[in-house]
Amino acid sequence: MSVVIHNMQRLIKLDLRRLERDVRYLRRLMGLTSFHMGIQCVEDDEISEANIVYRGVEGATDVLAFPFLEDLEPGKPLPEIADPDRRLLGDLMLGIPYIHKNAQLNREQLEGTLSVMVLHGMCHLIGYDHETKDQWQQMYNKELTILDKFNQKTGYTCKPLLGIGHG
């Protein structure tokens, strides 16, 4: 199934081919290749607006997830959907300047950091959350397992996000 990536920001140069390749591989590792998903790369003002509207939190953030499927339990199989056109996982919004700034502060490559943000968002799309310590640990373990395999294939040194309530 398809992944549509829209680069709607112009502040940070992105290697879209590399991002598409990394997203395809992450989807394979997550077992999500039979679902459609979208990714919007936006500037800080746009993700700030979405953050306040959808989460009630002011300011820019790294990734927002908009799941199409509701009430999913983390780690449980996704529902069987017969019609391939209706296998919609959801959309991610990536705050590219915010992610870029944090990658620089942490002395990380933007491409690897983007992959971590996409994986984190994909986890949210399939029911993972991190509002409690137990939820965070479950999500962290899932991300760690996937990133270990991803790093072996790509040569990246990606690590899961740290902290409860990270957003």
PyRosetta script that sets phi, psi and omega in degrees:
from pyrosetta import init, pose_from_sequence

init()
pose = pose_from_sequence("MSVVIHNMQRLIKLDLRRLERDVRYLRRLMGLTSFHMGIQCVEDDEISEANIVYRGVEGATDVLAFPFLEDLEPGKPLPEIADPDRRLLGDLMLGIPYIHKNAQLNREQLEGTLSVMVLHGMCHLIGYDHETKDQWQQMYNKELTILDKFNQKTGYTCKPLLGIGHG")
pose.set_psi(1, 170.3)
pose.set_omega(1, -168.1)
pose.set_phi(2, -93.3)
pose.set_psi(2, 155.0)
pose.set_omega(2, 167.6)
pose.set_phi(3, -123.8)
pose.set_psi(3, 127.0)
pose.set_omega(3, 177.5)
pose.set_phi(4, -111.1)
pose.set_psi(4, 123.3)
pose.set_omega(4, 178.4)
pose.set_phi(5, -114.6)
pose.set_psi(5, 122.5)
pose.set_omega(5, 176.8)
pose.set_phi(6, -112.1)
pose.set_psi(6, 119.3)
pose.set_omega(6, 174.8)
pose.set_phi(7, -92.5)
pose.set_psi(7, 97.7)
pose.set_omega(7, -176.3)
pose.set_phi(8, -97.0)
pose.set_psi(8, 3.5)
pose.set_omega(8, 178.9)
pose.set_phi(9, -111.5)
pose.set_psi(9, 156.6)
pose.set_omega(9, -178.4)
pose.set_phi(10, -127.6)
pose.set_psi(10, 6.7)
pose.set_omega(10, -176.3)
pose.set_phi(11, -79.3)
pose.set_psi(11, -37.3)
pose.set_omega(11, -174.4)
pose.set_phi(12, -117.8)
pose.set_psi(12, 129.3)
pose.set_omega(12, 177.8)
pose.set_phi(13, -73.9)
pose.set_psi(13, 126.9)
pose.set_omega(13, 178.8)
pose.set_phi(14, -113.8)
pose.set_psi(14, 142.7)
pose.set_omega(14, 171.3)
pose.set_phi(15, -89.7)
pose.set_psi(15, 89.3)
pose.set_omega(15, -174.1)
pose.set_phi(16, -65.3)
pose.set_psi(16, -33.1)
pose.set_omega(16, 177.5)
pose.set_phi(17, -63.4)
pose.set_psi(17, -43.4)
pose.set_omega(17, 179.3)
pose.set_phi(18, -66.0)
pose.set_psi(18, -42.4)
pose.set_omega(18, 178.4)
pose.set_phi(19, -61.4)
pose.set_psi(19, -44.9)
pose.set_omega(19, 178.7)
pose.set_phi(20, -60.7)
pose.set_psi(20, -43.9)
pose.set_omega(20, 179.2)
pose.set_phi(21, -61.8)
pose.set_psi(21, -46.1)
pose.set_omega(21, -179.1)
pose.set_phi(22, -64.5)
pose.set_psi(22, -40.4)
pose.set_omega(22, 178.7)
pose.set_phi(23, -64.7)
pose.set_psi(23, -42.5)
pose.set_omega(23, 177.4)
pose.set_phi(24, -58.8)
pose.set_psi(24, -43.4)
pose.set_omega(24, -179.0)
pose.set_phi(25, -68.4)
pose.set_psi(25, -41.3)
pose.set_omega(25, 177.2)
pose.set_phi(26, -61.0)
pose.set_psi(26, -42.0)
pose.set_omega(26, 178.4)
pose.set_phi(27, -61.2)
pose.set_psi(27, -40.8)
pose.set_omega(27, 178.2)
pose.set_phi(28, -62.7)
pose.set_psi(28, -46.5)
pose.set_omega(28, 179.8)
pose.set_phi(29, -62.8)
pose.set_psi(29, -31.4)
pose.set_omega(29, -179.5)
pose.set_phi(30, -85.5)
pose.set_psi(30, -8.7)
pose.set_omega(30, -177.6)
pose.set_phi(31, 71.9)
pose.set_psi(31, 34.7)
pose.set_omega(31, -174.9)
pose.set_phi(32, -115.3)
pose.set_psi(32, 18.8)
pose.set_omega(32, -175.2)
pose.set_phi(33, -72.7)
pose.set_psi(33, -12.1)
pose.set_omega(33, 178.9)
pose.set_phi(34, -91.9)
pose.set_psi(34, 8.8)
pose.set_omega(34, 179.2)
pose.set_phi(35, -120.9)
pose.set_psi(35, 144.6)
pose.set_omega(35, 173.5)
pose.set_phi(36, -81.6)
pose.set_psi(36, 148.3)
pose.set_omega(36, 171.8)
pose.set_phi(37, -152.3)
pose.set_psi(37, 159.2)
pose.set_omega(37, 178.9)
pose.set_phi(38, -124.6)
pose.set_psi(38, 150.6)
pose.set_omega(38, 177.3)
pose.set_phi(39, -133.3)
pose.set_psi(39, 126.6)
pose.set_omega(39, 174.7)
pose.set_phi(40, -111.4)
pose.set_psi(40, 126.4)
pose.set_omega(40, 175.1)
pose.set_phi(41, -98.7)
pose.set_psi(41, 117.0)
pose.set_omega(41, -171.6)
pose.set_phi(42, -128.6)
pose.set_psi(42, 169.2)
pose.set_omega(42, 176.6)
pose.set_phi(43, -86.6)
pose.set_psi(43, 169.4)
pose.set_omega(43, -174.7)
pose.set_phi(44, -59.1)
pose.set_psi(44, -39.1)
pose.set_omega(44, -177.1)
pose.set_phi(45, -64.5)
pose.set_psi(45, -37.7)
pose.set_omega(45, -179.0)
pose.set_phi(46, -71.2)
pose.set_psi(46, -43.1)
pose.set_omega(46, 179.6)
pose.set_phi(47, -72.1)
pose.set_psi(47, -29.4)
pose.set_omega(47, 175.2)
pose.set_phi(48, -63.1)
pose.set_psi(48, -43.9)
pose.set_omega(48, 179.1)
pose.set_phi(49, -63.0)
pose.set_psi(49, -45.2)
pose.set_omega(49, 178.8)
pose.set_phi(50, -65.2)
pose.set_psi(50, -36.2)
pose.set_omega(50, -179.7)
pose.set_phi(51, -62.9)
pose.set_psi(51, -42.7)
pose.set_omega(51, 179.8)
pose.set_phi(52, -71.9)
pose.set_psi(52, -40.9)
pose.set_omega(52, -178.0)
pose.set_phi(53, -67.1)
pose.set_psi(53, -46.0)
pose.set_omega(53, -171.3)
pose.set_phi(54, -95.2)
pose.set_psi(54, -23.6)
pose.set_omega(54, -177.9)
pose.set_phi(55, -120.8)
pose.set_psi(55, -12.1)
pose.set_omega(55, -178.0)
pose.set_phi(56, 71.7)
pose.set_psi(56, 23.1)
pose.set_omega(56, -178.2)
pose.set_phi(57, -115.3)
pose.set_psi(57, 128.5)
pose.set_omega(57, 179.7)
pose.set_phi(58, -81.1)
pose.set_psi(58, 146.6)
pose.set_omega(58, 174.4)
pose.set_phi(59, 100.2)
pose.set_psi(59, 166.4)
pose.set_omega(59, 179.0)
pose.set_phi(60, -71.4)
pose.set_psi(60, 161.3)
pose.set_omega(60, 176.8)
pose.set_phi(61, -148.1)
pose.set_psi(61, 177.2)
pose.set_omega(61, -176.5)
pose.set_phi(62, -85.5)
pose.set_psi(62, -50.4)
pose.set_omega(62, -176.2)
pose.set_phi(63, -144.3)
pose.set_psi(63, 138.7)
pose.set_omega(63, 171.1)
pose.set_phi(64, -121.6)
pose.set_psi(64, 139.2)
pose.set_omega(64, -179.4)
pose.set_phi(65, -115.3)
pose.set_psi(65, 136.5)
pose.set_omega(65, 179.1)
pose.set_phi(66, -124.4)
pose.set_psi(66, 86.8)
pose.set_omega(66, -176.3)
pose.set_phi(67, -70.1)
pose.set_psi(67, 142.2)
pose.set_omega(67, 174.7)
pose.set_phi(68, -86.0)
pose.set_psi(68, -38.8)
pose.set_omega(68, 179.6)
pose.set_phi(69, -86.3)
pose.set_psi(69, 136.5)
pose.set_omega(69, -176.4)
pose.set_phi(70, -109.1)
pose.set_psi(70, 158.1)
pose.set_omega(70, 173.7)
pose.set_phi(71, 58.6)
pose.set_psi(71, 36.3)
pose.set_omega(71, 176.3)
pose.set_phi(72, -80.1)
pose.set_psi(72, 142.8)
pose.set_omega(72, 175.9)
pose.set_phi(73, -98.8)
pose.set_psi(73, 127.8)
pose.set_omega(73, -179.8)
pose.set_phi(74, -56.4)
pose.set_psi(74, 135.7)
pose.set_omega(74, 177.4)
pose.set_phi(75, 83.4)
pose.set_psi(75, -7.4)
pose.set_omega(75, 179.3)
pose.set_phi(76, -94.4)
pose.set_psi(76, 153.7)
pose.set_omega(76, 179.1)
pose.set_phi(77, -60.1)
pose.set_psi(77, 146.4)
pose.set_omega(77, 176.4)
pose.set_phi(78, -75.2)
pose.set_psi(78, 155.9)
pose.set_omega(78, -178.9)
pose.set_phi(79, -64.8)
pose.set_psi(79, 148.4)
pose.set_omega(79, 175.1)
pose.set_phi(80, -78.9)
pose.set_psi(80, 125.8)
pose.set_omega(80, 178.7)
pose.set_phi(81, -123.8)
pose.set_psi(81, 113.9)
pose.set_omega(81, -173.3)
pose.set_phi(82, -65.4)
pose.set_psi(82, -43.3)
pose.set_omega(82, -176.5)
pose.set_phi(83, -80.0)
pose.set_psi(83, 112.7)
pose.set_omega(83, -178.0)
pose.set_phi(84, -58.1)
pose.set_psi(84, -29.7)
pose.set_omega(84, 179.3)
pose.set_phi(85, -71.0)
pose.set_psi(85, -15.1)
pose.set_omega(85, -179.1)
pose.set_phi(86, -103.1)
pose.set_psi(86, 5.3)
pose.set_omega(86, 177.5)
pose.set_phi(87, -84.2)
pose.set_psi(87, 76.0)
pose.set_omega(87, -176.7)
pose.set_phi(88, -106.6)
pose.set_psi(88, 116.7)
pose.set_omega(88, -179.3)
pose.set_phi(89, -79.3)
pose.set_psi(89, -46.2)
pose.set_omega(89, -179.2)
pose.set_phi(90, 145.9)
pose.set_psi(90, -168.5)
pose.set_omega(90, -177.5)
pose.set_phi(91, -126.0)
pose.set_psi(91, 150.4)
pose.set_omega(91, 173.1)
pose.set_phi(92, -117.5)
pose.set_psi(92, 144.9)
pose.set_omega(92, 172.3)
pose.set_phi(93, -119.1)
pose.set_psi(93, 120.8)
pose.set_omega(93, -179.7)
pose.set_phi(94, -105.8)
pose.set_psi(94, 125.1)
pose.set_omega(94, 176.0)
pose.set_phi(95, -85.3)
pose.set_psi(95, 90.9)
pose.set_omega(95, -170.4)
pose.set_phi(96, -62.7)
pose.set_psi(96, -48.1)
pose.set_omega(96, 178.0)
pose.set_phi(97, -61.3)
pose.set_psi(97, -38.4)
pose.set_omega(97, 178.4)
pose.set_phi(98, -63.2)
pose.set_psi(98, -46.5)
pose.set_omega(98, 179.1)
pose.set_phi(99, -63.8)
pose.set_psi(99, -43.5)
pose.set_omega(99, -180.0)
pose.set_phi(100, -60.0)
pose.set_psi(100, -46.1)
pose.set_omega(100, -179.8)
pose.set_phi(101, -61.4)
pose.set_psi(101, -43.9)
pose.set_omega(101, 179.7)
pose.set_phi(102, -68.7)
pose.set_psi(102, -35.0)
pose.set_omega(102, 176.1)
pose.set_phi(103, -62.5)
pose.set_psi(103, -43.2)
pose.set_omega(103, 178.5)
pose.set_phi(104, -63.8)
pose.set_psi(104, -44.3)
pose.set_omega(104, 179.8)
pose.set_phi(105, -60.7)
pose.set_psi(105, -35.9)
pose.set_omega(105, -178.8)
pose.set_phi(106, -92.9)
pose.set_psi(106, 5.1)
pose.set_omega(106, -179.4)
pose.set_phi(107, 54.8)
pose.set_psi(107, 46.4)
pose.set_omega(107, 178.8)
pose.set_phi(108, -115.2)
pose.set_psi(108, 156.4)
pose.set_omega(108, 175.7)
pose.set_phi(109, -76.4)
pose.set_psi(109, 140.5)
pose.set_omega(109, -179.3)
pose.set_phi(110, -58.0)
pose.set_psi(110, -43.1)
pose.set_omega(110, -176.3)
pose.set_phi(111, -59.8)
pose.set_psi(111, -44.7)
pose.set_omega(111, 178.5)
pose.set_phi(112, -66.5)
pose.set_psi(112, -40.1)
pose.set_omega(112, 179.0)
pose.set_phi(113, -64.5)
pose.set_psi(113, -40.5)
pose.set_omega(113, 176.5)
pose.set_phi(114, -60.5)
pose.set_psi(114, -40.5)
pose.set_omega(114, 179.2)
pose.set_phi(115, -63.0)
pose.set_psi(115, -40.7)
pose.set_omega(115, 177.5)
pose.set_phi(116, -62.9)
pose.set_psi(116, -42.1)
pose.set_omega(116, -180.0)
pose.set_phi(117, -64.8)
pose.set_psi(117, -41.2)
pose.set_omega(117, 178.2)
pose.set_phi(118, -63.5)
pose.set_psi(118, -46.6)
pose.set_omega(118, 179.1)
pose.set_phi(119, -60.4)
pose.set_psi(119, -44.4)
pose.set_omega(119, 180.0)
pose.set_phi(120, -59.4)
pose.set_psi(120, -45.2)
pose.set_omega(120, 178.1)
pose.set_phi(121, -64.4)
pose.set_psi(121, -40.7)
pose.set_omega(121, 178.5)
pose.set_phi(122, -62.3)
pose.set_psi(122, -37.7)
pose.set_omega(122, 176.1)
pose.set_phi(123, -60.8)
pose.set_psi(123, -41.8)
pose.set_omega(123, 176.4)
pose.set_phi(124, -62.7)
pose.set_psi(124, -38.0)
pose.set_omega(124, -179.3)
pose.set_phi(125, -63.3)
pose.set_psi(125, -24.8)
pose.set_omega(125, -178.5)
pose.set_phi(126, -108.1)
pose.set_psi(126, 20.5)
pose.set_omega(126, 169.1)
pose.set_phi(127, 104.9)
pose.set_psi(127, -6.1)
pose.set_omega(127, 178.5)
pose.set_phi(128, -76.2)
pose.set_psi(128, 149.4)
pose.set_omega(128, 177.0)
pose.set_phi(129, -147.3)
pose.set_psi(129, 178.8)
pose.set_omega(129, -177.7)
pose.set_phi(130, -149.0)
pose.set_psi(130, 42.2)
pose.set_omega(130, 178.3)
pose.set_phi(131, -82.5)
pose.set_psi(131, -25.7)
pose.set_omega(131, 177.0)
pose.set_phi(132, -118.8)
pose.set_psi(132, 166.5)
pose.set_omega(132, 179.4)
pose.set_phi(133, -62.1)
pose.set_psi(133, -41.7)
pose.set_omega(133, 179.4)
pose.set_phi(134, -64.0)
pose.set_psi(134, -44.2)
pose.set_omega(134, 177.6)
pose.set_phi(135, -61.6)
pose.set_psi(135, -45.2)
pose.set_omega(135, -179.4)
pose.set_phi(136, -60.7)
pose.set_psi(136, -43.7)
pose.set_omega(136, -179.0)
pose.set_phi(137, -62.7)
pose.set_psi(137, -41.5)
pose.set_omega(137, 179.1)
pose.set_phi(138, -63.2)
pose.set_psi(138, -44.1)
pose.set_omega(138, -179.6)
pose.set_phi(139, -68.5)
pose.set_psi(139, -41.9)
pose.set_omega(139, 178.5)
pose.set_phi(140, -59.0)
pose.set_psi(140, -45.7)
pose.set_omega(140, -179.8)
pose.set_phi(141, -62.4)
pose.set_psi(141, -41.1)
pose.set_omega(141, 178.2)
pose.set_phi(142, -62.3)
pose.set_psi(142, -48.7)
pose.set_omega(142, -179.9)
pose.set_phi(143, -62.6)
pose.set_psi(143, -41.0)
pose.set_omega(143, -179.7)
pose.set_phi(144, -61.9)
pose.set_psi(144, -44.5)
pose.set_omega(144, 179.0)
pose.set_phi(145, -60.3)
pose.set_psi(145, -47.3)
pose.set_omega(145, -178.9)
pose.set_phi(146, -67.4)
pose.set_psi(146, -44.2)
pose.set_omega(146, -177.3)
pose.set_phi(147, -67.3)
pose.set_psi(147, -31.4)
pose.set_omega(147, 175.4)
pose.set_phi(148, -59.3)
pose.set_psi(148, -46.4)
pose.set_omega(148, 178.7)
pose.set_phi(149, -68.1)
pose.set_psi(149, -41.4)
pose.set_omega(149, -179.6)
pose.set_phi(150, -62.2)
pose.set_psi(150, -44.7)
pose.set_omega(150, -179.9)
pose.set_phi(151, -63.5)
pose.set_psi(151, -38.3)
pose.set_omega(151, 179.0)
pose.set_phi(152, -60.9)
pose.set_psi(152, -38.9)
pose.set_omega(152, -177.3)
pose.set_phi(153, -78.7)
pose.set_psi(153, -39.3)
pose.set_omega(153, -171.4)
pose.set_phi(154, -96.7)
pose.set_psi(154, -20.1)
pose.set_omega(154, -174.3)
pose.set_phi(155, 83.5)
pose.set_psi(155, 1.4)
pose.set_omega(155, 175.7)
pose.set_phi(156, -70.7)
pose.set_psi(156, 170.4)
pose.set_omega(156, 174.5)
pose.set_phi(157, -125.8)
pose.set_psi(157, 45.7)
pose.set_omega(157, -176.4)
pose.set_phi(158, -68.2)
pose.set_psi(158, 144.8)
pose.set_omega(158, 177.0)
pose.set_phi(159, -131.0)
pose.set_psi(159, 150.7)
pose.set_omega(159, 177.9)
pose.set_phi(160, -63.2)
pose.set_psi(160, 160.2)
pose.set_omega(160, 176.1)
pose.set_phi(161, -69.5)
pose.set_psi(161, 150.2)
pose.set_omega(161, 179.8)
pose.set_phi(162, -109.3)
pose.set_psi(162, 145.0)
pose.set_omega(162, 170.3)
pose.set_phi(163, 105.4)
pose.set_psi(163, 135.0)
pose.set_omega(163, 176.0)
pose.set_phi(164, -70.9)
pose.set_psi(164, 140.4)
pose.set_omega(164, 176.1)
pose.set_phi(165, 80.1)
pose.set_psi(165, 4.4)
pose.set_omega(165, 177.9)
pose.set_phi(166, -59.2)
pose.set_psi(166, 143.3)
pose.set_omega(166, -171.6)
pose.set_phi(167, -127.4)
pose.dump_pdb("model.pdb")
